[in-house]
Amino acid sequence: MTPEEFDEAAEYWTEGDATSARMPEDELRKAIDAFLGEHQICAMATASADLVRCTPLEYAYRDGKFWIFSEGGLKFHALKENRNVCLAVFEPSYEFGKLESVQVTGTAEVVDPMSEEFSRAAAEKKLTGEKLEKMRTKLHLIEVTPTRIDYLCSTLRKRGFGVRQWIEL
C-alpha cells in the first residue's frame, strides 16, 4: 500500500461517522453497560518501545471501570512504560450483519494490594484473604479507566442509527 492508501483506509470510519445517525447518549451508555455486563473476557492490548502485547483476560465491569486480576506476564513490561491500553470485547459471531463489540481506549493503573479497592475487587471474585494466601503467586489488580468507548452493533442500522457509536469520557 502507498502512504495515501494507508491514510485512506485509516479514515474509513471517520468519514462514515461524520454523517451517521447518533444514538442518544443515555441510551448508548445503557447498551454499552448491558453488553459489557453480559461478557467476562476481553483482549487487552499494551505497548512499549520494544513490545506490543495482546492478552485475553477475565474482567469485571464496575462503576464504569474494568477490574482485571493477573498473576503477571509481559503486559506488565509494557505497562511499566505506557499506561495507555485498549480492550476489545466481542460477540463470537461469524455472521455478517450480526456483529457486536466494544473497543475501549483507556489508562491502566496497578492497584495497591493493601487498598480498599483491591479488597473490594477480590471480595467480588470471592478471593478471600485465605485463598489469596494459598495462591502460589502474587495476584495483581489492573484497573482500566476508559477515556473512549466505541460500540459496534450491526442491528443498530435497523433502528436508524449508525452501526458504530462512541462515547468520549
Buried (B, 14 or more C-beta within 10 A) or exposed (E): EEEEEEEEEEEEBEEEBEEBEEBEEEEBBEBBEEBBEEBEEBBBBBBBEEEEBEBEBEBBBBEEBBBBBBEEEEBBBBBEEBBBBBBBBBBEEEEEEEBBBBBBBBEBBBBEBEEEBBBEBBEEBEBEEEEBEEEEEEBBBBBBBBEEBBBBBBEBEEEEBBBBBBBEE
